[in-house]
Amino acid sequence: MNPTFGTTVDPEKAAERAHVLLESEITARLDAVRDLAKRLNDLDTAISDYLGAWQTAQRAGWTESTLSDIGLRAPESLPAPSGRRSADATETAAPAAPATPSSPALAPVVALTPPPAHVPSPVVSAPAFGGAPTLGSVSSLPTGSSSVVTTPTH
């Protein structure tokens, strides 16, 4: 018993209620996806039928501009049926290989740009003032000189 509220909560019943709530939410979401997929299929069919009717009207003597003046839209202005864009692209790029149910789906091949060729950086050399000083050339100072350098003033 919960001393603050005076009620007892059964963990199994709480879990069962949560399960019912989650199940109804999942069912509603799945129903929405089913409805969306059905409507997409219906849309694809309607667009295909419209394209056929448009071509029939043109064969009957109607021009595209006259049909547009009447208020009808050219099929090119309609959304592409699902799959049509990708099918058109694969037909122009390469013939599609026949798919078998047992073959795995492969990702499309993408051409990669090779990295730029390595260009060696120019070699920078010291100006031609003679060789670099060595320890022997620096240590040959006259022995009586002082380490303090003075600047003559006039």
C-alpha positions as CSV (number, residue, x, y, z in Angstrom):
1,M,0.0,0.0,0.0
2,N,1.2,3.5,-0.9
3,P,1.0,5.3,2.5
4,T,0.9,8.8,0.9
5,F,-2.1,8.1,-1.3
6,G,-3.7,5.1,0.3
7,T,-3.7,3.0,-2.8
8,T,-1.9,-0.1,-3.9
9,V,-0.5,-0.3,-7.5
10,D,-0.1,-3.7,-9.0
11,P,3.0,-3.7,-11.2
12,E,1.6,-6.4,-13.5
13,K,-1.7,-4.4,-14.1
14,A,0.3,-1.2,-14.7
15,A,2.5,-3.0,-17.2
16,E,-0.6,-4.5,-18.9
17,R,-2.3,-1.0,-19.1
18,A,0.9,0.4,-20.6
19,H,1.1,-2.4,-23.1
20,V,-2.5,-1.7,-24.2
21,L,-1.7,2.0,-24.7
22,L,1.4,1.2,-26.6
23,E,-0.3,-1.4,-28.8
24,S,-3.1,1.0,-29.7
25,E,-0.5,3.7,-30.6
26,I,1.4,1.3,-32.8
27,T,-1.8,0.1,-34.5
28,A,-2.7,3.7,-35.3
29,R,0.7,4.4,-36.7
30,L,0.7,1.2,-38.8
31,D,-2.8,2.0,-40.1
32,A,-1.5,5.5,-41.1
33,V,1.4,4.0,-43.0
34,R,-0.9,1.5,-44.8
35,D,-3.2,4.3,-45.8
36,L,-0.3,6.5,-47.0
37,A,1.1,3.6,-49.1
38,K,-2.3,2.9,-50.6
39,R,-2.8,6.5,-51.6
40,L,0.7,6.7,-53.1
41,N,-0.2,3.6,-55.3
42,D,-3.5,5.3,-56.2
43,L,-1.7,8.5,-57.1
44,D,0.8,6.6,-59.3
45,T,-2.1,4.9,-61.1
46,A,-3.9,8.2,-61.5
47,I,-0.8,10.0,-62.9
48,S,-0.2,7.1,-65.4
49,D,-3.9,7.2,-66.5
50,Y,-3.7,11.0,-66.9
51,L,-0.6,10.6,-69.1
52,G,-2.5,8.2,-71.3
53,A,-5.5,10.4,-71.5
54,W,-3.2,13.4,-72.3
55,Q,-1.6,11.5,-75.2
56,T,-5.1,10.4,-76.4
57,A,-6.2,14.0,-76.5
58,Q,-3.2,15.1,-78.4
59,R,-3.7,12.3,-81.0
60,A,-7.3,13.5,-81.3
61,G,-5.9,16.9,-82.4
62,W,-5.6,18.9,-79.2
63,T,-2.4,20.9,-78.8
64,E,-0.6,21.3,-75.6
65,S,-1.3,25.1,-75.5
66,T,-5.0,24.6,-76.2
67,L,-5.2,22.0,-73.4
68,S,-3.3,24.4,-71.1
69,D,-5.8,27.2,-72.0
70,I,-8.7,24.9,-71.1
71,G,-7.0,24.5,-67.6
72,L,-5.4,21.1,-68.0
73,R,-1.8,20.7,-66.9
74,A,0.9,19.0,-69.0
75,P,2.0,15.7,-67.5
76,E,5.5,17.1,-67.0
77,S,4.1,19.5,-64.4
78,L,2.7,16.6,-62.3
79,P,4.7,14.8,-59.7
80,A,6.7,11.9,-60.9
81,P,5.2,8.5,-59.9
82,S,7.3,6.8,-57.3
83,G,10.1,4.8,-58.9
84,R,9.9,6.6,-62.2
85,R,12.8,9.0,-61.5
86,S,15.1,6.2,-60.4
87,A,14.0,3.9,-63.2
88,D,14.7,6.7,-65.8
89,A,18.1,7.3,-64.3
90,T,19.1,3.7,-64.3
91,E,17.9,3.2,-67.9
92,T,20.0,6.1,-69.2
93,A,23.0,5.2,-67.1
94,A,23.1,1.4,-67.7
95,P,20.7,-1.4,-68.3
96,A,19.3,-2.7,-65.1
97,A,20.3,-6.2,-64.1
98,P,17.4,-8.5,-63.5
99,A,16.7,-8.8,-59.8
100,T,16.1,-12.2,-58.3
101,P,14.5,-12.6,-54.9
102,S,17.6,-14.3,-53.5
103,S,20.1,-11.6,-54.6
104,P,20.9,-8.9,-52.1
105,A,20.2,-5.3,-52.9
106,L,23.4,-3.5,-53.8
107,A,24.1,0.1,-53.2
108,P,24.6,2.3,-56.3
109,V,28.1,2.7,-57.6
110,V,29.4,6.2,-57.1
111,A,32.4,7.6,-59.0
112,L,35.0,8.9,-56.6
113,T,37.3,11.8,-57.5
114,P,40.9,10.7,-57.1
115,P,43.0,12.9,-54.7
116,P,45.0,15.5,-56.4
117,A,48.4,14.4,-57.6
118,H,51.2,15.2,-55.1
119,V,53.2,18.2,-56.3
120,P,56.5,18.5,-54.5
121,S,57.0,21.8,-52.8
122,P,59.9,23.8,-54.3
123,V,63.2,23.4,-52.6
124,V,64.3,26.6,-50.9
125,S,68.1,27.2,-50.6
126,A,70.1,29.7,-48.7
127,P,71.5,32.7,-50.7
128,A,74.9,32.2,-52.2
129,F,76.9,34.0,-49.5
130,G,79.2,31.1,-48.8
131,G,78.9,28.0,-46.7
132,A,77.1,27.8,-43.4
133,P,79.3,28.8,-40.5
134,T,81.0,25.9,-38.6
135,L,82.1,25.7,-35.0
136,G,85.7,26.0,-36.2
137,S,85.1,29.2,-38.2
138,V,83.3,30.9,-35.3
139,S,85.8,29.9,-32.6
140,S,88.8,31.5,-34.4
141,L,88.3,35.0,-33.0
142,P,91.4,36.8,-31.8
143,T,92.2,35.8,-28.2
144,G,92.6,39.3,-26.8
145,S,89.2,40.5,-27.7
146,S,86.6,41.3,-25.1
147,S,83.1,39.9,-25.2
148,V,81.7,43.4,-25.0
149,V,81.1,45.1,-28.3
150,T,81.1,48.8,-28.4
151,T,79.9,51.1,-31.1
152,P,82.1,54.0,-31.9
153,T,80.5,57.4,-31.7
154,H,81.7,60.4,-33.6
